[in-house]
Amino acid sequence: MILTVTPNPSLDRTYEVPALDRGEVLRATAERMDPGGKGVNVSRAVAAAGRRTVAVLPLGGAPGALVAELLAGEGIEVAPVPVAGATRSNIALAEPDGTLTKINAPGPELTPVESQSLLSAIRTHAGAAAWIACCGSLPRGLAPEWYAELVARAHLAGARIALDTSGPSLLAALRERPDVVKPNAEELAQAVGRPLATIGDALKAAEELRTYGARTVLASLGADGQLLVSDAGTYFGSAAVTAVRSNVGAGDASLAGFLTAGGEGLDALASAVAHGAAAVQLPGSVMPSPADLDPSAVTVTADVPMDRPLTEPAP
């Protein structure tokens, strides 16, 4: 079982539009409503693969009830923590060329009691988990050290932790040595305090995160592929993609693919790349099923193309 923790979940509405014209009335050609949040997406991808997953998340108000209903409809066991504030609603506008414009609401502010209730719910389910995936931003009311406390508690209980967050929350948690961290290029640049222009720059930043405490770094580099850096070695994976429809949740699908394949080694990296490539070719934040994967399109190698420029350099 893979347990996911999403401290700041959302109800996501995605609209496909012909073009994003500021100040104009936009007419959507398609729309979707999905449960959102990085950990939620990981659970959705795990469930799509036919694996058991439990999603721990604070939920409040009508949006929170709808998130729980949508998750249950996808075969996900939901462990809701009731909170007074309403779960946030996010909006995404997807253009035909794959450009995505997102409006993310701040979400409710959690009280100290609600914060402890969230930790208690995690502890209740952690014993049965092969992995605990802690993902996304922290809501108002939770200090940047909250993830660090969670990692420490999980390790004391003998659980393995995969962490996908950024900024002060990531840096604070590194001292507790999370088993896997999954930054993207922008988050890597932010963590090390310098821009990244090449895959080699991203590799050096990932190695630096390991010196800070990360045991394994799975770095998503968008269209350029993914890096895996651990004690076992350094590897680079990429996949051919015919058309990008939406990149919402692609990194979350990658993390799910990595964890469902064991969370270490070349097979796990190949699975991560295949899941990410499949996700960007699906609408909204739809998570790929096994039928959507194309392992033959994936290449994994120890020969990292150090000098290759990043398609989207991280400032």
Backbone hydrogen bonds in HBPLUS format (Angstrom, degrees):
<---DONOR---> <-ACCEPTOR-->    atom                        ^
c    i                          cat <-CA-CA->   ^        H-A-AA   ^      H-
h    n   atom  resd res      DA  || num        DHA   H-A  angle D-A-AA Bond
n    s   type  num  typ     dist DA aas  dist angle  dist       angle   num
A0130-ALA N   A0001-MET O   2.72 MM 129  5.62 159.5  1.76 156.0 162.5     1
A0002-ILE N   A0052-ARG O   3.23 MM  50  6.66 159.6  2.28 141.5 144.7     2
A0054-VAL N   A0002-ILE O   3.23 MM  52  6.58 150.1  2.32 135.3 142.7     3
A0003-LEU N   A0131-TRP O   2.97 MM 128  6.24 160.6  2.01 167.5 162.7     4
A0133-ALA N   A0003-LEU O   2.76 MM 130  6.19 160.6  1.80 162.4 167.9     5
A0004-THR N   A0054-VAL O   2.90 MM  50  6.29 165.8  1.92 162.4 166.4     6
A0056-VAL N   A0004-THR O   2.85 MM  52  6.04 177.5  1.85 162.7 162.6     7
A0005-VAL N   A0133-ALA O   2.80 MM 128  6.11 153.6  1.87 161.6 159.4     8
A0135-CYS N   A0005-VAL O   3.03 MM 130  6.22 175.1  2.04 172.0 170.6     9
A0006-THR N   A0056-VAL O   3.12 MM  50  6.51 161.9  2.15 166.3 171.9    10
A0010-SER N   A0036-GLY O   3.04 MM  26  4.63 152.9  2.12 117.1 113.8    11
A0036-GLY N   A0010-SER O   2.66 MM  26  4.63 160.1  1.69 150.9 143.6    12
A0011-LEU N   A0088-ARG O   2.92 MM  77  6.38 146.1  2.03 144.8 155.7    13
A0090-ASN N   A0011-LEU O   2.91 MM  79  6.13 153.4  1.98 140.7 149.2    14
A0012-ASP N   A0034-ASP O   2.77 MM  22  5.14 159.0  1.81 174.6 171.1    15
A0034-ASP N   A0012-ASP O   2.81 MM  22  5.14 161.3  1.84 150.5 156.8    16
A0013-ARG N   A0090-ASN O   2.93 MM  77  6.19 161.2  1.96 148.7 154.2    17
A0092-ALA N   A0013-ARG O   2.87 MM  79  6.26 150.4  1.95 157.5 160.9    18
A0014-THR N   A0032-ARG O   2.95 MM  18  5.16 156.7  2.00 138.5 146.3    19
A0032-ARG N   A0014-THR O   2.85 MM  18  5.16 145.0  1.97 146.6 155.6    20
A0015-TYR N   A0092-ALA O   2.84 MM  77  6.22 164.0  1.87 163.2 166.4    21
A0094-ALA N   A0015-TYR O   2.81 MM  79  6.09 165.1  1.83 153.6 158.8    22
A0016-GLU N   A0030-ALA O   2.90 MM  14  5.18 168.4  1.92 144.2 147.8    23
A0029-THR N   A0016-GLU O   2.71 MM  13  5.58 161.7  1.75 161.3 167.6    24
A0017-VAL N   A0094-ALA O   2.86 MM  77  6.03 157.9  1.91 151.7 158.6    25
A0024-GLU N   A0021-ASP O   3.18 MM   3  5.65 161.2  2.21 135.9 135.1    26
A0041-ASN N   A0037-GLY O   2.91 MM   4  6.20 157.8  1.96 158.9 165.2    27
A0042-VAL N   A0038-LYS O   3.03 MM   4  6.37 150.4  2.12 146.1 154.5    28
A0043-SER N   A0039-GLY O   3.00 MM   4  6.33 162.0  2.04 151.8 155.4    29
A0044-ARG N   A0040-VAL O   2.93 MM   4  6.24 153.8  1.99 147.6 155.5    30
A0045-ALA N   A0041-ASN O   2.91 MM   4  6.16 154.3  1.98 149.5 155.4    31
A0046-VAL N   A0042-VAL O   2.89 MM   4  6.15 157.4  1.94 153.0 159.8    32
A0047-ALA N   A0043-SER O   2.85 MM   4  6.03 162.4  1.88 151.8 156.5    33
A0048-ALA N   A0044-ARG O   2.93 MM   4  6.08 149.1  2.02 138.5 147.4    34
A0049-ALA N   A0045-ALA O   3.13 MM   4  6.35 132.2  2.37 135.9 147.2    35
A0049-ALA N   A0046-VAL O   3.09 MM   3  5.15 133.2  2.32  95.6 108.5    36
A0051-ARG N   A0046-VAL O   3.13 MM   5  5.55 161.5  2.17 151.8 147.6    37
A0050-GLY N   A0047-ALA O   2.88 MM   3  5.06 158.4  1.92 108.6 114.2    38
A0077-GLU N   A0053-THR O   3.32 MM  24  6.38 156.3  2.38 164.3 158.4    39
A0055-ALA N   A0077-GLU O   2.84 MM  22  6.25 161.7  1.87 166.3 172.2    40
A0079-ALA N   A0055-ALA O   2.79 MM  24  5.81 172.3  1.80 155.2 152.4    41
A0081-VAL N   A0057-LEU O   2.95 MM  24  5.97 152.1  2.03 140.4 141.5    42
A0059-LEU N   A0081-VAL O   2.99 MM  22  5.99 152.1  2.07 134.2 141.2    43
A0083-VAL N   A0059-LEU O   3.11 MM  24  5.85 147.7  2.22 138.4 138.3    44
A0064-GLY N   A0060-GLY O   3.21 MM   4  4.68 139.4  2.38 130.2 129.4    45
A0087-THR N   A0060-GLY O   2.86 MM  27  5.16 161.0  1.89 134.9 129.0    46
A0065-ALA N   A0061-GLY O   3.12 MM   4  6.47 153.7  2.19 149.2 156.6    47
A0066-LEU N   A0062-ALA O   3.05 MM   4  6.27 153.6  2.12 149.3 156.2    48
A0067-VAL N   A0063-PRO O   2.95 MM   4  6.22 152.2  2.03 147.1 154.5    49
A0068-ALA N   A0064-GLY O   3.08 MM   4  6.36 163.4  2.11 150.8 153.9    50
A0069-GLU N   A0065-ALA O   3.05 MM   4  6.26 154.2  2.12 142.1 149.4    51
A0070-LEU N   A0066-LEU O   2.88 MM   4  6.10 161.1  1.92 153.0 157.4    52
A0071-LEU N   A0067-VAL O   2.97 MM   4  6.16 159.5  2.01 152.9 158.5    53
A0072-ALA N   A0068-ALA O   3.00 MM   4  6.16 164.0  2.03 148.4 152.8    54
A0073-GLY N   A0069-GLU O   3.06 MM   4  6.24 145.7  2.18 140.7 150.0    55
A0074-GLU N   A0071-LEU O   2.93 MM   3  5.20 147.0  2.04 104.9 115.3    56
A0076-ILE N   A0071-LEU O   3.21 MM   5  5.50 159.9  2.25 141.9 141.1    57
A0075-GLY N   A0072-ALA O   3.06 MM   3  5.17 160.1  2.10 110.1 112.3    58
A0091-ILE N   A0103-ILE O   2.98 MM  12  5.12 164.2  2.00 146.2 150.8    59
A0103-ILE N   A0091-ILE O   2.72 MM  12  5.12 159.0  1.76 164.2 166.5    60
A0093-LEU N   A0101-THR O   2.74 MM   8  5.06 160.4  1.77 149.9 156.9    61
A0101-THR N   A0093-LEU O   2.92 MM   8  5.06 164.0  1.95 143.8 149.0    62
A0095-GLU N   A0099-THR O   2.90 MM   4  5.30 169.5  1.91 163.1 166.2    63
A0098-GLY N   A0095-GLU O   2.96 MM   3  5.56 160.1  2.00 127.0 129.1    64
A0110-LEU N   A0140-ARG O   2.73 MM  30  6.20 148.9  1.82 165.7 156.1    65
A0115-SER N   A0111-THR O   2.89 MM   4  6.18 152.1  1.96 155.0 163.8    66
A0116-GLN N   A0112-PRO O   3.07 MM   4  6.32 159.0  2.12 147.0 151.3    67
A0117-SER N   A0113-VAL O   2.96 MM   4  6.20 147.9  2.06 143.6 153.3    68
A0118-LEU N   A0114-GLU O   2.99 MM   4  6.21 145.3  2.11 141.7 150.1    69
A0119-LEU N   A0115-SER O   3.16 MM   4  6.53 156.7  2.22 146.7 152.1    70
A0120-SER N   A0116-GLN O   2.90 MM   4  6.13 152.4  1.98 145.5 153.5    71
A0121-ALA N   A0117-SER O   2.98 MM   4  6.20 152.6  2.05 144.0 150.5    72
A0122-ILE N   A0118-LEU O   3.13 MM   4  6.41 153.2  2.20 145.7 152.7    73
A0123-ARG N   A0119-LEU O   3.00 MM   4  6.27 161.2  2.04 148.4 153.3    74
A0124-THR N   A0120-SER O   3.00 MM   4  6.22 150.6  2.09 145.9 153.7    75
A0125-HIS N   A0122-ILE O   3.17 MM   3  5.47 128.0  2.45 102.7 114.8    76
A0126-ALA N   A0122-ILE O   2.92 MM   4  5.84 128.2  2.19 150.1 165.2    77
A0129-ALA N   A0126-ALA O   3.06 MM   3  5.25 164.5  2.08 113.9 118.6    78
A0132-ILE N   A0160-ARG O   2.89 MM  28  6.18 148.8  1.98 157.3 167.6    79
A0162-ALA N   A0132-ILE O   2.87 MM  30  6.16 163.3  1.90 154.5 156.4    80
A0134-CYS N   A0162-ALA O   2.81 MM  28  6.19 158.4  1.85 169.6 175.3    81
A0164-ASP N   A0134-CYS O   2.91 MM  30  6.27 165.1  1.93 159.5 162.0    82
A0136-GLY N   A0164-ASP O   2.74 MM  28  6.09 158.6  1.78 171.9 164.7    83
A0142-LEU N   A0139-PRO O   3.27 MM   3  6.06 163.6  2.30 140.8 141.7    84
A0146-TRP N   A0143-ALA O   2.92 MM   3  5.50 165.4  1.94 126.2 128.1    85
A0149-GLU N   A0145-GLU O   3.01 MM   4  6.36 155.1  2.07 156.2 162.3    86
A0150-LEU N   A0146-TRP O   3.04 MM   4  6.34 153.2  2.12 144.9 152.7    87
A0151-VAL N   A0147-TYR O   2.84 MM   4  6.12 160.3  1.87 157.7 161.8    88
A0152-ALA N   A0148-ALA O   3.02 MM   4  6.23 163.8  2.05 148.4 152.7    89
A0153-ARG N   A0149-GLU O   2.98 MM   4  6.18 162.4  2.01 149.2 153.9    90
A0154-ALA N   A0150-LEU O   2.92 MM   4  6.07 158.8  1.96 149.8 156.0    91
A0155-HIS N   A0151-VAL O   2.97 MM   4  6.18 161.5  2.01 153.1 157.4    92
A0156-LEU N   A0152-ALA O   3.09 MM   4  6.32 153.3  2.17 145.8 152.9    93
A0157-ALA N   A0153-ARG O   3.14 MM   4  6.42 137.8  2.33 139.1 150.1    94
A0157-ALA N   A0154-ALA O   3.04 MM   3  5.07 127.0  2.33  94.6 108.9    95
A0159-ALA N   A0154-ALA O   2.93 MM   5  5.22 164.4  1.96 149.0 143.9    96
A0158-GLY N   A0155-HIS O   2.98 MM   3  4.88 157.2  2.04 100.7 107.8    97
A0180-VAL N   A0161-ILE O   3.09 MM  19  6.49 141.7  2.24 152.6 156.8    98
A0163-LEU N   A0180-VAL O   2.76 MM  17  6.11 164.2  1.79 152.2 155.5    99
A0182-LYS N   A0163-LEU O   2.99 MM  19  6.39 147.0  2.10 153.6 157.9   100
A0170-LEU N   A0167-GLY O   3.10 MM   3  5.53 122.7  2.44 109.6 122.1   101
A0171-LEU N   A0167-GLY O   3.16 MM   4  6.49 168.8  2.17 158.8 161.3   102
A0172-ALA N   A0168-PRO O   2.89 MM   4  5.92 159.0  1.94 147.8 153.4   103
A0173-ALA N   A0169-SER O   3.15 MM   4  6.22 150.0  2.25 137.6 145.3   104
A0174-LEU N   A0170-LEU O   3.10 MM   4  6.29 138.0  2.28 150.4 161.2   105
A0176-GLU N   A0173-ALA O   2.96 MM   3  5.60 157.1  2.02 119.0 126.0   106
A0177-ARG N   A0174-LEU O   2.97 MM   3  5.20 163.9  2.00 115.7 117.9   107
A0215-ARG N   A0178-PRO O   3.17 MM  37  6.35 173.2  2.17 173.5 172.3   108
A0181-VAL N   A0216-THR O   2.95 MM  35  6.42 147.0  2.06 152.1 161.6   109
A0218-LEU N   A0181-VAL O   2.91 MM  37  6.19 170.1  1.92 166.0 169.4   110
A0220-SER N   A0183-PRO O   2.94 MM  37  6.36 153.4  2.02 148.1 154.3   111
A0188-LEU N   A0184-ASN O   2.88 MM   4  6.11 151.3  1.96 153.2 162.0   112
A0189-ALA N   A0185-ALA O   2.97 MM   4  6.22 162.7  2.00 151.1 154.8   113
A0190-GLN N   A0186-GLU O   3.00 MM   4  6.22 156.2  2.06 144.4 151.1   114
A0191-ALA N   A0187-GLU O   2.95 MM   4  6.08 151.7  2.03 141.4 148.9   115
A0192-VAL N   A0188-LEU O   3.10 MM   4  6.37 153.2  2.17 153.2 159.0   116
A0193-GLY N   A0189-ALA O   2.86 MM   4  5.76 124.2  2.18 140.2 154.2   117
A0194-ARG N   A0189-ALA O   3.27 MM   5  5.40 144.8  2.40 140.4 146.4   118
A0196-LEU N   A0314-ALA O   2.81 MM 118  5.03 157.9  1.86 146.2 153.9   119
A0314-ALA N   A0196-LEU O   2.91 MM 118  5.03 144.1  2.04 149.9 154.8   120
A0310-LEU N   A0197-ALA O   2.88 MM 113  5.68 169.0  1.89 135.6 137.4   121
A0202-ALA N   A0198-THR O   3.14 MM   4  6.54 153.7  2.21 144.6 151.2   122
A0199-ILE N   A0308-ARG O   2.96 MM 109  5.81 152.2  2.04 159.4 167.1   123
A0203-LEU N   A0199-ILE O   2.88 MM   4  6.20 151.4  1.96 147.8 156.1   124
A0200-GLY N   A0306-MET O   2.80 MM 106  3.89 137.9  1.98 133.6 124.7   125
A0204-LYS N   A0200-GLY O   3.01 MM   4  6.27 161.0  2.04 150.5 154.4   126
A0205-ALA N   A0201-ASP O   3.04 MM   4  6.29 153.7  2.11 145.6 152.9   127
A0206-ALA N   A0202-ALA O   2.90 MM   4  6.17 154.4  1.96 147.9 155.0   128
A0207-GLU N   A0203-LEU O   2.91 MM   4  6.19 157.7  1.96 152.4 158.4   129
A0208-GLU N   A0204-LYS O   2.98 MM   4  6.21 142.9  2.12 138.4 148.8   130
A0209-LEU N   A0205-ALA O   3.02 MM   4  6.41 148.0  2.13 146.3 154.2   131
A0210-ARG N   A0206-ALA O   3.21 MM   4  6.59 143.0  2.35 141.2 150.8   132
A0211-THR N   A0207-GLU O   3.22 MM   4  6.65 140.7  2.38 138.3 148.3   133
A0211-THR N   A0208-GLU O   3.00 MM   3  5.07 122.7  2.34  95.8 110.6   134
A0212-TYR N   A0208-GLU O   3.11 MM   4  6.51 134.8  2.32 140.6 153.3   135
A0214-ALA N   A0209-LEU O   3.16 MM   5  5.83 157.8  2.21 144.5 138.7   136
A0213-GLY N   A0210-ARG O   3.17 MM   3  5.14 142.7  2.31  94.8 105.4   137
A0217-VAL N   A0229-VAL O   2.89 MM  12  5.17 162.8  1.92 149.8 155.7   138
A0229-VAL N   A0217-VAL O   2.90 MM  12  5.17 160.8  1.94 149.8 156.1   139
A0219-ALA N   A0227-LEU O   2.85 MM   8  5.02 150.3  1.93 143.3 151.4   140
A0227-LEU N   A0219-ALA O   2.92 MM   8  5.02 155.7  1.98 141.1 148.9   141
A0221-LEU N   A0225-GLY O   2.80 MM   4  5.26 155.5  1.86 165.8 166.6   142
A0224-ASP N   A0221-LEU O   3.15 MM   3  5.39 151.5  2.23 132.2 127.6   143
A0225-GLY N   A0222-GLY O   3.27 MM   3  5.94 163.6  2.30 118.2 122.0   144
A0226-GLN N   A0237-GLY O   2.77 MM  11  5.20 155.1  1.83 151.9 158.3   145
A0237-GLY N   A0226-GLN O   2.85 MM  11  5.20 165.2  1.87 154.3 158.5   146
A0228-LEU N   A0235-TYR O   2.90 MM   7  5.17 158.6  1.95 149.3 151.3   147
A0235-TYR N   A0228-LEU O   2.90 MM   7  5.17 156.5  1.95 147.0 154.7   148
A0230-SER N   A0233-GLY O   3.07 MM   3  5.46 159.6  2.11 147.8 154.3   149
A0233-GLY N   A0230-SER O   3.09 MM   3  5.46 158.6  2.13 110.0 116.5   150
A0236-PHE N   A0301-THR O   2.78 MM  65  5.41 166.4  1.79 164.0 168.5   151
A0301-THR N   A0236-PHE O   2.88 MM  65  5.41 159.8  1.92 153.0 159.6   152
A0238-SER N   A0299-THR O   2.93 MM  61  5.43 151.6  2.01 150.5 159.8   153
A0299-THR N   A0238-SER O   2.82 MM  61  5.43 163.8  1.85 162.3 165.4   154
A0240-ALA N   A0297-ALA O   3.31 MM  57  5.58 147.4  2.42 133.4 138.9   155
A0245-ARG N   A0280-VAL O   2.65 MM  35  5.79 162.6  1.68 159.1 165.4   156
A0246-SER N   A0280-VAL O   3.13 MM  34  5.03 161.8  2.17 129.5 135.2   157
A0250-ALA N   A0247-ASN O   3.25 MM   3  5.33 170.2  2.26 121.3 120.3   158
A0253-ALA N   A0249-GLY O   2.89 MM   4  6.15 155.0  1.95 152.0 158.5   159
A0254-SER N   A0250-ALA O   2.97 MM   4  6.24 149.6  2.07 142.6 151.2   160
A0255-LEU N   A0251-GLY O   3.03 MM   4  6.33 155.6  2.09 143.3 148.8   161
A0256-ALA N   A0252-ASP O   2.98 MM   4  6.27 159.6  2.02 148.9 154.4   162
A0257-GLY N   A0253-ALA O   2.88 MM   4  6.15 158.3  1.93 148.7 154.7   163
A0258-PHE N   A0254-SER O   2.90 MM   4  6.15 152.3  1.97 148.9 156.8   164
A0259-LEU N   A0255-LEU O   2.94 MM   4  6.20 162.1  1.98 154.0 157.8   165
A0260-THR N   A0256-ALA O   2.88 MM   4  6.00 166.5  1.90 156.0 159.9   166
A0263-GLY N   A0258-PHE O   2.85 MM   5  5.15 137.7  2.03 159.8 146.2   167
A0262-GLY N   A0259-LEU O   3.03 MM   3  5.17 155.8  2.09 113.0 113.5   168
A0269-LEU N   A0265-GLY O   3.11 MM   4  6.46 153.9  2.18 147.2 155.0   169
A0270-ALA N   A0266-LEU O   2.87 MM   4  6.11 165.5  1.89 155.5 159.1   170
A0271-SER N   A0267-ASP O   2.98 MM   4  6.16 153.5  2.05 143.4 150.6   171
A0272-ALA N   A0268-ALA O   2.91 MM   4  6.15 152.8  1.99 144.7 152.3   172
A0273-VAL N   A0269-LEU O   2.94 MM   4  6.23 162.8  1.97 157.6 160.9   173
A0274-ALA N   A0270-ALA O   2.98 MM   4  6.14 161.4  2.01 147.3 152.6   174
A0275-HIS N   A0271-SER O   2.96 MM   4  6.12 158.6  2.00 148.8 154.3   175
A0276-GLY N   A0272-ALA O   2.98 MM   4  6.19 162.1  2.01 150.4 155.5   176
A0277-ALA N   A0273-VAL O   2.94 MM   4  6.08 164.3  1.97 152.4 156.6   177
A0278-ALA N   A0274-ALA O   3.02 MM   4  6.13 153.3  2.10 141.7 149.0   178
A0279-ALA N   A0275-HIS O   2.97 MM   4  6.10 153.8  2.04 146.5 153.6   179
A0280-VAL N   A0276-GLY O   3.30 MM   4  6.57 155.4  2.36 150.6 154.2   180
A0281-GLN N   A0278-ALA O   3.18 MM   3  5.49 149.9  2.28 106.3 115.2   181
A0282-LEU N   A0279-ALA O   3.11 MM   3  5.41 164.6  2.13 115.9 117.4   182
A0286-VAL N   A0283-PRO O   3.04 MM   3  5.94 167.9  2.06 150.4 154.4   183
A0292-ASP N   A0289-SER O   2.89 MM   3  5.39 150.6  1.97 117.0 125.8   184
A0293-LEU N   A0290-PRO O   3.26 MM   3  5.42 153.3  2.33 103.8 111.4   185
A0297-ALA N   A0294-ASP O   2.96 MM   3  5.69 160.8  2.00 123.5 129.1   186
A0298-VAL N   A0295-PRO O   3.12 MM   3  5.39 164.8  2.14 112.0 116.6   187
A0306-MET N   A0304-VAL O   2.82 MM   2  5.56 124.1  2.14 115.3  98.5   188
A0308-ARG N   A0305-PRO O   3.15 MM   3  5.62 161.6  2.18 117.0 122.7   189
